[in-house]
Amino acid sequence: MSVVTILKDPPSCLSDANSHLSNARTNNNMPTNINKIVDGFPHPTIVPITGVPNYESIDNLNLQFNANAASIQSNLGDGLLGLLYLTVTPAEYNMLSNIAFVPPANPGNIPAIATNATAAQISAATQTHNTRLANFKEYLATDKALKQQVIGAINNMYLRTLRHCITGFANVTTCQMIDHLYVSYGRLSPSDLQDNDTCLQTAYNPNQPIEALIDQVKDAVSLAAAIRAPYSPAQIIAVAYTLMFSTGMFPEACREWRHHPIVEQMWSNFKTAFTEAHQDYHDSQLTSQQAGYHHANSAMAYQHDIAKAIVNLATATASDCTTIANLTTTNSNLTQELVQAISKLNLAQADLTSIKVKLASKTRTKTGSNTDTRNFTPNTNYCWTHGYKVNRSHTSETCNNPGTGHQKDAT
């Protein structure tokens, strides 16, 4: 079992390692003086907020603090964002970095050396300790410099709930101060939150650079995080994927993304995967345009033939339209004449009915013995001598008093 001891009085064999440690402490190029750090910031002077802070004024300060923190070169995190972690939430940092930021811990002033360690092992352990110590000091000094700027830009009455009666702001970080300001004075209305959510889910135009979508998501996530109503990583990925899928232009990339293990479906991987997919889409668009340019002459000839065919078709169509119009007119005239004929026929039918009614109401009256009025009722019997309206049993054949030339078979 290895034993680790803290060497208070190292033997002579460690003199070179201790000398190296001493030189590293005195010749460290990383700034540890707060004033020097502030002087190196892109925003060394921060204009104080007048009156009660609000979301806009706090956000404006935060942007300046972010730029200052990111300007400090550091290999922590992904090594590209400096010490931005000091002024943003972990969720915001993870939106920008492929590697999570782990705040450096204090390694102490003396390295831990294993018993019976060789000179090479001692040198390596010392070098590692020096690096960790330098990172810690740089991180702590930068936080103090930023905190000094916050205190200078905000009236103490808006920070006094964070101030300890003995230690003051010594144990308060810059991020805690910014968080306090947002929570206490930077609240937004529910409608503002709804507007932010609408902006997050606005449809993406694939003809725009992929950075447009990335910025859209980042801005909405940053605002939500600032007012302490953050989106979860799963929500962010779900919305971004839906926006890309809805374009209908990236089916293969979307299918591959769905096949990724859940643990790999992170924002950093999403940006990489769909940036490549968008580049492929852009390249295919350029290839299509170039192909169209090279075949322009044949396309123009083809278009000329089509135009000619369209003209001929239009001429034939015009002729057909004239014929159809004439037929339509003829049909219309015939229809009107038919209507008039039907109307006349109806009038004639009405006249005929009227005549029948009049005939049915007349009573034929004659004087003399040849008039048979017995049991007379209107009927349809007919007698050649006596006419239409006679007794029911009186017909030309049964007439008892026939006249000259009487025809018995007359009906």
SEDODREN-40557 format. One record per residue (C-alpha): residue in three letters; chain; x, y, z. Coordinates in pm, whole numbers, plus 50000, padded with zeros to 5 digits. Example, Ala and Ser with C-alpha at 12.3 -4.5 7.8 and 13.67 -1.06 7.14 Angstrom:
 resn chain  east north    up
  ALA     A 51230 49550 50780
  SER     A 51367 49894 50714
% end
This chain:
 resn chain  east north    up
  MET     A 50000 50000 50000
  SER     A 50144 50338 49902
  VAL     A 50188 50601 50166
  VAL     A 50161 50973 50097
  THR     A 50329 51215 50332
  ILE     A 50368 51588 50343
  LEU     A 50739 51670 50344
  LYS     A 50812 51957 50579
  ASP     A 51189 51911 50575
  PRO     A 51278 51739 50249
  PRO     A 51613 51560 50224
  SER     A 51892 51683 50002
  CYS     A 51779 51458 49715
  LEU     A 51475 51681 49679
  SER     A 51663 52009 49660
  ASP     A 51625 52035 49283
  ALA     A 51249 51975 49301
  ASN     A 51204 52228 49580
  SER     A 51411 52476 49386
  HIS     A 51183 52422 49085
  LEU     A 50874 52478 49306
  SER     A 51020 52800 49442
  ASN     A 51097 52927 49094
  ALA     A 50748 52840 48974
  ARG     A 50593 53041 49259
  THR     A 50807 53347 49199
  ASN     A 50818 53341 48817
  ASN     A 50453 53251 48751
  ASN     A 50345 53451 48444
  MET     A 49972 53424 48529
  PRO     A 49844 53744 48692
  THR     A 49748 53719 49057
  ASN     A 49736 54089 49141
  ILE     A 49377 54209 49132
  ASN     A 49458 54555 48997
  LYS     A 49667 54408 48717
  ILE     A 49386 54172 48628
  VAL     A 49134 54457 48612
  ASP     A 49368 54664 48398
  GLY     A 49385 54376 48150
  PHE     A 49008 54348 48117
  PRO     A 48841 54470 47794
  HIS     A 48603 54660 48026
  PRO     A 48825 54784 48311
  THR     A 48576 55058 48397
  ILE     A 48211 54977 48454
  VAL     A 47957 55260 48454
  PRO     A 47750 55224 48777
  ILE     A 47377 55162 48767
  THR     A 47182 55465 48881
  GLY     A 46879 55386 49094
  VAL     A 46712 55049 49130
  PRO     A 46858 54783 48899
  ASN     A 46628 54619 48644
  TYR     A 46667 54336 48399
  GLU     A 46807 54550 48118
  SER     A 47068 54724 48333
  ILE     A 47171 54399 48504
  ASP     A 47197 54217 48171
  ASN     A 47411 54497 48029
  LEU     A 47650 54468 48324
  ASN     A 47654 54093 48295
  LEU     A 47763 54111 47930
  GLN     A 48060 54326 48030
  PHE     A 48150 54092 48316
  ASN     A 48128 53798 48076
  ALA     A 48371 53962 47836
  ASN     A 48613 54037 48121
  ALA     A 48599 53683 48259
  ALA     A 48643 53524 47917
  SER     A 48948 53741 47847
  ILE     A 49156 53559 48111
  GLN     A 49340 53279 47936
  SER     A 49285 52946 48109
  ASN     A 49313 52579 48021
  LEU     A 49020 52492 48243
  GLY     A 48702 52374 48071
  ASP     A 48756 52360 47695
  GLY     A 49039 52616 47714
  LEU     A 48854 52852 47476
  LEU     A 48627 53046 47710
  GLY     A 48878 53167 47966
  LEU     A 48714 53197 48307
  LEU     A 48366 53275 48174
  TYR     A 48234 53021 48424
  LEU     A 48273 53290 48693
  THR     A 47992 53504 48551
  VAL     A 47742 53260 48396
  THR     A 47538 52964 48515
  PRO     A 47665 52610 48449
  ALA     A 47380 52560 48199
  GLU     A 47490 52863 47998
  TYR     A 47854 52754 48004
  ASN     A 47763 52406 47884
  MET     A 47581 52560 47590
  LEU     A 47912 52707 47475
  SER     A 48167 52445 47578
  ASN     A 48214 52084 47475
  ILE     A 48386 52016 47808
  ALA     A 48232 52081 48149
  PHE     A 48408 52335 48368
  VAL     A 48530 52208 48706
  PRO     A 48625 52492 48943
  PRO     A 48981 52434 49068
  ALA     A 49023 52334 49431
  ASN     A 49297 52465 49660
  PRO     A 49579 52206 49646
  GLY     A 49761 52362 49942
  ASN     A 50104 52521 49945
  ILE     A 50310 52202 49960
  PRO     A 50278 51907 49721
  ALA     A 50194 51561 49848
  ILE     A 50491 51331 49780
  ALA     A 50476 50953 49815
  THR     A 50729 50787 50049
  ASN     A 51035 50653 49868
  ALA     A 50942 50849 49554
  THR     A 51214 50887 49294
  ALA     A 51349 51222 49190
  ALA     A 51151 51202 48863
  GLN     A 50829 51123 49051
  ILE     A 50893 51406 49294
  SER     A 50955 51646 49005
  ALA     A 50635 51537 48827
  ALA     A 50426 51565 49145
  THR     A 50571 51907 49215
  GLN     A 50501 52027 48862
  THR     A 50139 51903 48883
  HIS     A 50096 52075 49220
  ASN     A 50237 52399 49083
  THR     A 49994 52393 48791
  ARG     A 49697 52326 49016
  LEU     A 49803 52598 49259
  ALA     A 49851 52849 48979
  ASN     A 49509 52765 48834
  PHE     A 49347 52804 49175
  LYS     A 49516 53138 49244
  GLU     A 49427 53269 48900
  TYR     A 49065 53159 48939
  LEU     A 49036 53311 49287
  ALA     A 49205 53639 49191
  THR     A 48989 53682 48880
  ASP     A 48675 53620 49084
  LYS     A 48785 53886 49331
  ALA     A 48858 54133 49050
  LEU     A 48514 54077 48898
  LYS     A 48348 54097 49236
  GLN     A 48522 54428 49293
  GLN     A 48368 54557 48969
  VAL     A 48020 54440 49073
  ILE     A 48047 54615 49408
  GLY     A 48164 54932 49233
  ALA     A 47877 54928 48984
  ILE     A 47589 54848 49224
  ASN     A 47481 55053 49524
  ASN     A 47559 54855 49841
  MET     A 47197 54874 49953
  TYR     A 47105 54634 49671
  LEU     A 47374 54386 49780
  ARG     A 47363 54418 50158
  THR     A 47161 54098 50208
  LEU     A 47471 53914 50081
  ARG     A 47712 54100 50308
  HIS     A 47824 53924 50625
  CYS     A 47858 54139 50934
  ILE     A 48217 54016 50990
  THR     A 48358 53889 50661
  GLY     A 48167 54124 50432
  PHE     A 48164 53985 50076
  ALA     A 48474 53771 50125
  ASN     A 48288 53442 50092
  VAL     A 48048 53558 49819
  THR     A 48131 53483 49455
  THR     A 48073 53704 49154
  CYS     A 47816 53459 49017
  GLN     A 47624 53467 49346
  MET     A 47609 53845 49328
  ILE     A 47482 53842 48970
  ASP     A 47232 53572 49058
  HIS     A 47107 53780 49352
  LEU     A 47055 54084 49128
  TYR     A 46858 53890 48868
  VAL     A 46639 53719 49125
  SER     A 46572 54033 49330
  TYR     A 46553 54304 49064
  GLY     A 46561 54144 48719
  ARG     A 46233 53958 48717
  LEU     A 46035 53944 48394
  SER     A 45660 53914 48352
  PRO     A 45491 53586 48249
  SER     A 45428 53738 47906
  ASP     A 45803 53802 47870
  LEU     A 45869 53437 47948
  GLN     A 45609 53334 47690
  ASP     A 45767 53562 47429
  ASN     A 46106 53410 47504
  ASP     A 45965 53061 47461
  THR     A 45807 53167 47131
  CYS     A 46143 53300 47012
  LEU     A 46310 52973 47108
  GLN     A 46063 52771 46900
  THR     A 46054 53000 46594
  ALA     A 46082 52795 46273
  TYR     A 46433 52777 46124
  ASN     A 46499 52864 45760
  PRO     A 46765 52619 45633
  ASN     A 46880 52875 45377
  GLN     A 47015 53078 45668
  PRO     A 47349 52987 45829
  ILE     A 47330 52722 46101
  GLU     A 47463 52987 46340
  ALA     A 47123 53158 46317
  LEU     A 46961 52857 46482
  ILE     A 47242 52817 46736
  ASP     A 47218 53184 46838
  GLN     A 46838 53160 46856
  VAL     A 46862 52873 47103
  LYS     A 47150 53027 47302
  ASP     A 46976 53364 47342
  ALA     A 46655 53206 47469
  VAL     A 46842 52974 47704
  SER     A 47054 53260 47838
  LEU     A 46752 53476 47913
  ALA     A 46570 53189 48083
  ALA     A 46879 53109 48288
  ALA     A 46929 53474 48383
  ILE     A 46582 53500 48534
  ARG     A 46628 53161 48698
  ALA     A 46367 52980 48490
  PRO     A 46615 52765 48295
  TYR     A 46538 52506 48033
  SER     A 46662 52156 48107
  PRO     A 46926 52007 47872
  ALA     A 46665 51760 47746
  GLN     A 46424 52045 47662
  ILE     A 46693 52236 47474
  ILE     A 46789 51936 47263
  ALA     A 46424 51844 47196
  VAL     A 46338 52194 47070
  ALA     A 46653 52226 46856
  TYR     A 46599 51882 46701
  THR     A 46233 51959 46626
  LEU     A 46331 52282 46449
  MET     A 46581 52099 46228
  PHE     A 46344 51807 46161
  SER     A 46058 52043 46066
  THR     A 46261 52190 45778
  GLY     A 46241 51854 45600
  MET     A 46593 51911 45464
  PHE     A 46798 51696 45699
  PRO     A 46633 51350 45710
  GLU     A 46958 51152 45729
  ALA     A 47110 51370 46003
  CYS     A 46788 51351 46203
  ARG     A 46774 50974 46166
  GLU     A 47136 50940 46280
  TRP     A 47071 51172 46574
  ARG     A 46776 50962 46690
  HIS     A 47004 50659 46691
  HIS     A 47257 50829 46922
  PRO     A 47254 50700 47280
  ILE     A 47072 50938 47514
  VAL     A 47394 51011 47704
  GLU     A 47550 51139 47381
  GLN     A 47260 51366 47290
  MET     A 47425 51679 47427
  TRP     A 47421 52032 47291
  SER     A 47788 52020 47190
  ASN     A 47731 51701 46988
  PHE     A 47413 51846 46841
  LYS     A 47600 52152 46711
  THR     A 47871 51935 46557
  ALA     A 47630 51690 46391
  PHE     A 47393 51945 46241
  THR     A 47665 52192 46143
  GLU     A 47809 51916 45924
  ALA     A 47463 51828 45793
  HIS     A 47395 52193 45708
  GLN     A 47729 52219 45528
  ASP     A 47638 51913 45318
  TYR     A 47302 52075 45239
  HIS     A 47476 52398 45138
  ASP     A 47724 52210 44916
  SER     A 47443 52020 44743
  GLN     A 47267 52349 44670
  LEU     A 47582 52491 44511
  THR     A 47630 52174 44305
  SER     A 47274 52198 44174
  GLN     A 47323 52562 44078
  GLN     A 47649 52486 43897
  ALA     A 47490 52196 43708
  GLY     A 47211 52427 43599
  TYR     A 47465 52684 43473
  HIS     A 47656 52431 43262
  HIS     A 47334 52315 43092
  ALA     A 47197 52664 43036
  ASN     A 47212 52656 42654
  SER     A 47024 52328 42618
  ALA     A 46778 52445 42878
  MET     A 46713 52768 42685
  ALA     A 46650 52572 42362
  TYR     A 46417 52342 42547
  GLN     A 46235 52639 42693
  HIS     A 46202 52790 42342
  ASP     A 46037 52471 42215
  ILE     A 45804 52471 42513
  ALA     A 45711 52835 42449
  LYS     A 45636 52754 42085
  ALA     A 45417 52462 42185
  ILE     A 45235 52680 42433
  VAL     A 45160 52940 42160
  ASN     A 45018 52671 41931
  LEU     A 44816 52530 42212
  ALA     A 44684 52875 42295
  THR     A 44575 52928 41932
  ALA     A 44397 52592 41920
  THR     A 44240 52663 42254
  ALA     A 44110 53001 42133
  SER     A 43951 52834 41828
  ASP     A 43790 52572 42048
  CYS     A 43665 52841 42280
  THR     A 43495 53020 41986
  THR     A 43324 52699 41874
  ILE     A 43210 52625 42225
  ALA     A 43079 52980 42264
  ASN     A 42871 52943 41941
  LEU     A 42732 52610 42058
  THR     A 42647 52764 42390
  THR     A 42456 53047 42219
  THR     A 42264 52801 41999
  ASN     A 42175 52585 42295
  SER     A 42056 52892 42481
  ASN     A 41828 52994 42193
  LEU     A 41685 52643 42161
  THR     A 41622 52635 42533
  GLN     A 41427 52962 42518
  GLU     A 41218 52839 42223
  LEU     A 41141 52516 42407
  VAL     A 41030 52711 42711
  GLN     A 40796 52922 42495
  ALA     A 40649 52612 42326
  ILE     A 40585 52448 42661
  SER     A 40416 52768 42781
  LYS     A 40185 52773 42476
  LEU     A 40106 52404 42522
  ASN     A 40011 52467 42883
  LEU     A 39780 52750 42777
  ALA     A 39613 52528 42519
  GLN     A 39569 52252 42775
  ALA     A 39409 52505 43011
  ASP     A 39169 52624 42736
  LEU     A 39070 52266 42657
  THR     A 38999 52195 43021
  SER     A 38786 52511 43042
  ILE     A 38585 52405 42739
  LYS     A 38519 52063 42887
  VAL     A 38399 52221 43210
  LYS     A 38159 52449 43019
  LEU     A 38023 52161 42811
  ALA     A 37971 51955 43124
  SER     A 37767 52235 43281
  LYS     A 37533 52290 42988
  THR     A 37190 52125 42972
  ARG     A 37044 52063 42631
  THR     A 36670 52161 42633
  LYS     A 36431 52092 42347
  THR     A 36047 52116 42319
  GLY     A 35837 51838 42172
  SER     A 35803 51467 42218
  ASN     A 36150 51405 42095
  THR     A 36293 51544 42417
  ASP     A 36360 51280 42677
  THR     A 36407 51439 43015
  ARG     A 36360 51133 43226
  ASN     A 36638 51051 43458
  PHE     A 36850 51318 43281
  THR     A 37191 51373 43422
  PRO     A 37505 51497 43249
  ASN     A 37692 51210 43089
  THR     A 37911 51131 42796
  ASN     A 37642 50950 42587
  TYR     A 37581 51072 42233
  CYS     A 37288 51053 41995
  TRP     A 37322 51144 41626
  THR     A 36982 51311 41629
  HIS     A 36967 51462 41981
  GLY     A 37327 51551 42046
  TYR     A 37578 51511 42332
  LYS     A 37387 51560 42656
  VAL     A 37107 51296 42667
  ASN     A 36976 51035 42902
  ARG     A 37221 50778 43021
  SER     A 37044 50506 42831
  HIS     A 36995 50727 42524
  THR     A 37249 50670 42247
  SER     A 37239 50681 41866
  GLU     A 37164 50310 41870
  THR     A 36886 50322 42136
  CYS     A 36722 50648 42022
  ASN     A 36341 50615 42024
  ASN     A 36279 50915 41803
  PRO     A 36549 50922 41536
  GLY     A 36556 51206 41287
  THR     A 36604 51202 40914
  GLY     A 36933 51043 40819
  HIS     A 36986 50916 41172
  GLN     A 37302 50711 41207
  LYS     A 37274 50439 41472
  ASP     A 37643 50373 41488
  ALA     A 37733 50739 41548
  THR     A 37914 50804 41876
% end
